[in-house]
Amino acid sequence: MKNNKVIRSKLFPDLPTKFHFFSVAEVAIILGTSTKSVHEWISQGLLKSFRIGPKSRLIRISYQNLEDFIDSHVGTGEIKFPEENTGKKVDDSSQTRQ
């Protein structure tokens, strides 16, 4: 049986998930895609986010907004992720160099 531990904040161990926020990079890691794709989804209005910090430079996505995005877009196939690298080597010997 696996030990499924939930990682909790040491300062706020009982913080509800509605107060969890992710950066663009963290969302990209969670979804297995690039930060560029996450920025595109935000600009298209598919993924709700908000800005914080000096000059509103930091983008954050709430746990609930990420969950809603996954439920409404990822599961339906509406969002296409890049194909994984299959490890096949491309034969470029047929190309001539000039």
C-alpha positions as CSV (number, residue, x, y, z in Angstrom):
1,M,0.0,0.0,0.0
2,K,1.4,3.4,-1.0
3,N,1.9,6.2,1.4
4,N,-0.2,9.0,0.0
5,K,1.0,12.0,2.0
6,V,-0.4,15.4,1.3
7,I,2.2,18.2,1.3
8,R,1.1,20.9,3.6
9,S,2.5,24.2,4.5
10,K,4.5,24.2,7.7
11,L,3.2,27.7,8.6
12,F,-0.4,26.9,7.8
13,P,-1.0,23.1,7.9
14,D,-4.8,23.3,7.9
15,L,-5.1,25.8,5.0
16,P,-8.0,24.9,2.8
17,T,-7.4,24.3,-0.9
18,K,-9.4,27.4,-1.9
19,F,-6.4,29.3,-0.7
20,H,-3.8,27.5,-2.8
21,F,-2.4,29.4,-5.7
22,F,-0.1,28.3,-8.5
23,S,2.4,30.2,-10.7
24,V,2.3,29.7,-14.5
25,A,5.4,27.5,-14.3
26,E,3.7,25.3,-11.6
27,V,0.6,24.9,-13.8
28,A,2.7,24.0,-16.8
29,I,4.4,21.3,-14.7
30,I,1.1,20.0,-13.4
31,L,-0.4,19.8,-16.9
32,G,2.8,18.6,-18.5
33,T,3.0,21.4,-21.0
34,S,4.9,24.6,-21.6
35,T,4.6,28.0,-19.9
36,K,3.8,29.4,-23.4
37,S,0.7,27.2,-23.6
38,V,-0.5,28.3,-20.2
39,H,0.0,32.0,-21.1
40,E,-2.0,31.4,-24.3
41,W,-4.9,29.8,-22.4
42,I,-4.9,32.7,-20.0
43,S,-4.9,35.3,-22.8
44,Q,-7.8,33.4,-24.6
45,G,-9.8,33.4,-21.3
46,L,-9.8,29.6,-21.0
47,L,-7.8,29.6,-17.8
48,K,-8.8,32.3,-15.2
49,S,-5.9,34.0,-13.4
50,F,-5.1,37.2,-11.5
51,R,-2.1,39.4,-11.2
52,I,-0.3,40.4,-8.0
53,G,2.8,42.2,-6.9
54,P,4.6,45.3,-8.0
55,K,3.3,46.5,-11.3
56,S,1.0,43.4,-11.4
57,R,3.8,41.3,-12.9
58,L,3.1,38.0,-11.1
59,I,0.4,35.8,-12.4
60,R,-1.4,33.3,-10.1
61,I,-4.0,30.6,-10.8
62,S,-6.2,29.4,-8.0
63,Y,-6.6,25.8,-7.2
64,Q,-10.3,26.0,-8.0
65,N,-9.7,27.7,-11.4
66,L,-7.1,25.1,-12.3
67,E,-9.5,22.3,-11.4
68,D,-12.3,24.0,-13.4
69,F,-10.0,24.3,-16.4
70,I,-9.0,20.7,-16.2
71,D,-12.7,19.5,-15.9
72,S,-14.0,21.7,-18.7
73,H,-11.2,21.6,-21.3
74,V,-8.6,19.0,-20.8
75,G,-11.0,16.0,-20.3
76,T,-13.0,16.9,-23.4
77,G,-10.1,16.9,-25.7
78,E,-10.6,20.6,-26.5
79,I,-7.1,21.3,-25.4
80,K,-4.4,19.5,-27.4
81,F,-1.1,18.7,-25.8
82,P,2.0,18.2,-27.8
83,E,2.8,14.6,-28.7
84,E,5.4,13.0,-26.5
85,N,8.8,12.3,-27.9
86,T,8.7,8.7,-29.0
87,G,12.4,8.3,-29.0
88,K,12.6,7.6,-32.7
89,K,15.7,8.9,-34.4
90,V,15.0,11.0,-37.5
91,D,17.0,9.9,-40.5
92,D,18.3,13.1,-42.1
93,S,20.9,11.4,-44.4
94,S,18.5,11.9,-47.3
95,Q,19.0,15.7,-47.0
96,T,21.9,17.2,-48.9
97,R,24.0,19.9,-47.5
98,Q,25.1,22.8,-49.6
